Amino acid sequence: MAIVKICAEEVSNVTQTYAATVTCGNPLFPPVAAGDQCNMVVYNVALHTNTSPMTLSFSFDTGLEYLFINHGVTFADFCIVSNQSGAVTLPDSGLGLCDCGITPTYQVAYTCNPGAITTTSTMVQSPINLAFTVSNLCTPTVFCVSTVECP
């Protein structure tokens, strides 16, 4: 009599957020006010499945607009905060890699609020927020069925 294992998994998604304040301490010109734009890029995202609980690490750059005075005229420039890194810990809810051939994926949404940019005469800063959704994580379940010959 053979034993057959049937692979079945409950597939889940988790969302985890990251918040920080980025500071540019070396603007090219002395800021006099905040601009009205900011942008971000997130890269080097890696899901670390060998840790318990799992973690997601990443890098990001942020561009913050500020205003400065040049010979009595107001100009805008961007201060770039680059090569920043962060990590989030995924909830320890029994989720892990899927055994049935499903590969985890992620999506990231990020916000940088231009209205929250602040300046002094020597720096530009702003809060940033990232939300990572990791899909195709599983809670494993294995069914074992004993087989017998059919009459």
N, C-alpha and C positions, 0 to 999 in steps of 0.2 A: 504494500500500500504506500503510495507516494504522498508527500505533503507538498501542496502548491501554495506559494506565497503570492498574494495579490497586493500590489503596491497601490495604496490610496492615501492621498494627502489632502488636508484642508489648506487651501492656498489663501494667503492673507497679504494685506498691504499694511504698512505702518508709515506714519508721518512723524517726523521729528524736526524741531525748529532750532535755529541758531541765531543769536542776536549779539551784536557787538557795536562798539563805537570805534570808527576808524578816524585816525588823526594824521593829517599831513603837516609835519613840522617844518617843511622846507619849501614853502611856495616861492615861485620865481620872483614875484613882486609882493610888496606889503599889502595884504588884503584890507579893504575898507568896508566890505559888506559881502554877504552871501550872494551867490548867483542863483539861477533858477533851474539848474540842471545837475543831475548826477547819473552815473551809469556804473554798471558792474559787469564783470565776467567771472564765472566760476569754472574751474578746471582741475585736473588731476584728482577727480573723484575716485575713491577706492573704498570698496566694501570689505571690511576685515572680518571674515567669517570664523577665523581661528581664535577669536577672543570671546570671552563670555562675560557679559553680553556682547553681541556684535557691535562694532563701531563703523562709522563712515567718516573718512577723512577727506579733506578737500583743500584747495588753494583758491584765492580770489584776489582780484584787483578792483579798485574803486576809483572813479574819477569824480572829483568834487569841483563844481564851478564856483569861482569867487570873483569879486570885482576889485579893481585897483585903479588908481589915478595915475595918468601919465600926462604931464604938462597941462594939468587942469581938465583933462578929458577922461571919462570913465571907460575903462576897457574890461573885458572879461577874459579869464584864463582858467584852465583846469589844473588842479593839483592832483597828481596821480599817486595813490597809495597802492603799491604793488607788492607781489610776493607774500601776501598774507596767508595764513593757514588756520584751519580750524578742524574740529571734529565733533561729532555728535554720537552719543551712545543710544543704540536702539533699545526699545523696551525689552526687558528680559521676561518674555511671556511664553517661553517654550518654543518660539519660532526659530527655525534654522534653514539650512539649505534643503532643497527638495531632492528626494531620492529618485523621483520618477522622471528625471530628465528635464525639469523646468529650471531655467536659469534666472536668477534675480536680476531685476532692472531697477533703475532709479530715474526720478525726475526731480528737477530742482526749480523752485520759483524764488525769486529774490526781489527785494524792494530796497530802494534807497530814496528816501523822501527829500526832495530838494527844499521843501519848506522847513526841514529840520537842520539844514546846514548852518553851522555857527562859525564865526571867525573872530580872531583877534589880529593884532598887527603882525603876528608871527606864525599863525597856524590857521588851518581850516579843518573842521571835523563834522562828522555826521553819524547818526546811528544807521546800521544796516540790519536787515532781517533776511534769513534764508529759511526755506521750508523744503525738506527732502522727503519725497515719498518713495519708499522702497517697495517694489511689487514682487510677487512670486516668491515669498517666503512661506515656509510650510511647517505645519505640525504633523509629523509623520504618524501614520497609522498603518499597521501591517495586519492583514487578515490571513490566517492560516486555515487551510481547508484540507481535511483528509479525504483522499479519494479512494473509492472502492470500485471494483468492477461492476459495470451495469449487468443485470441479469439478461 
